[in-house]
Amino acid sequence: MTNKDRENKIRAYVVRYKRCLAICMNDPYCNNGEQPLLFDPKYENRHLYLKSQQSNNENAKYLARVNFSLSCLERRKAMLLWKEFFFQVEKFWWMRYYTRSTFYRLRKKAIEEFLCLME
């Protein structure tokens, strides 16, 4: 699988994540306040795993699955994916933190690990 294929697969996950998030935000019975809907690196991943296995709502289950996968990654890789794919505020946000080569190396590893966890 090429890097472009991996990126397209991540983008497909992101589109579904955002769709599920919008549905859950409008449905009061989707989450019941049991867990954060958005990824929170401080939230204990054990709870996310249990939620991803036990939820009756498919949208909440998918959100918990993605959040669990992100929480299993090293923190900087998870935040890199979060800022690069899920909620990108500015295009070159990473220039303040990484050199170009470091960013693309970390990005590639983060994508591979995330896809491994999601499949």
C-alpha positions in Angstrom: 0.0 0.0 0.0 1.4 3.4 -1.0 1.6 6.4 1.3 -1.2 8.1 -0.8 -3.4 5.0 -0.2 -2.8 5.2 3.5 -3.6 8.9 3.6 -6.8 8.3 1.7 -7.8 5.6 4.1 -7.2 7.9 7.1 -9.2 10.6 5.4 -12.1 8.2 5.0 -11.9 7.4 8.7 -11.9 11.1 9.4 -15.0 11.7 7.3 -16.8 9.0 9.1 -15.6 10.2 12.5 -16.9 13.7 11.8 -20.2 12.4 10.5 -20.6 10.2 13.7 -19.6 13.2 15.8 -22.2 15.4 14.3 -24.9 12.8 14.8 -23.9 12.2 18.4 -23.9 15.9 19.2 -27.5 16.2 18.0 -28.7 12.9 19.7 -29.0 13.2 23.5 -29.1 9.4 23.8 -26.0 8.8 21.8 -23.4 9.4 24.5 -25.2 10.1 27.8 -22.1 12.1 29.0 -20.2 8.9 29.8 -17.1 9.8 27.8 -15.8 12.7 25.8 -16.9 12.6 22.2 -13.7 14.2 20.9 -10.3 12.7 21.5 -8.8 13.6 24.8 -5.2 12.4 25.4 -5.8 12.6 29.2 -8.8 10.3 29.2 -8.0 6.8 30.3 -8.0 4.5 27.3 -9.3 1.5 29.2 -12.7 3.3 29.4 -12.6 4.0 25.7 -12.0 0.4 24.9 -14.9 -0.7 27.1 -17.2 1.9 25.5 -16.1 0.8 22.0 -17.1 -2.8 22.8 -20.3 -2.3 24.8 -22.1 0.7 23.3 -25.5 0.0 21.6 -25.2 3.1 19.4 -23.0 2.5 16.4 -22.0 6.1 16.1 -20.8 6.3 19.7 -19.1 3.0 19.3 -17.2 4.3 16.2 -16.1 7.5 18.0 -14.9 5.4 21.0 -13.0 3.1 18.6 -11.2 6.0 16.9 -10.5 7.7 20.2 -9.2 4.5 21.7 -6.9 4.0 18.7 -5.5 7.5 19.0 -5.0 7.0 22.8 -2.9 3.9 22.1 -0.4 5.9 20.1 2.5 7.8 21.5 1.2 11.2 22.5 3.1 13.2 19.9 2.0 10.9 17.1 -1.6 11.1 18.2 -1.5 14.9 18.3 0.2 14.9 15.0 -2.6 12.9 13.4 -5.3 14.9 15.3 -3.9 18.2 14.1 -3.0 17.1 10.6 -6.1 15.1 9.6 -9.0 15.4 12.1 -9.1 19.1 13.0 -6.5 21.1 11.1 -6.5 24.7 12.1 -3.7 25.9 9.8 -1.9 24.3 7.0 1.7 24.5 8.2 1.1 24.2 12.0 3.9 21.7 12.3 6.7 24.1 11.3 6.7 25.5 14.9 7.5 22.1 16.3 9.3 19.9 13.8 11.8 20.1 10.9 10.3 19.0 7.6 12.1 15.6 7.6 11.1 14.9 11.3 7.5 15.8 10.6 7.2 13.6 7.6 9.0 10.7 9.3 6.7 10.9 12.3 3.7 11.4 10.2 4.4 8.2 8.2 4.9 6.2 11.4 1.8 7.6 13.0 -0.4 6.8 10.0 0.9 3.2 9.8 0.4 2.6 13.5 -3.1 4.2 13.5 -4.2 2.1 10.5 -2.8 -1.0 12.2 -4.9 -0.3 15.3 -8.1 0.5 13.3 -8.0 -2.6 11.1 
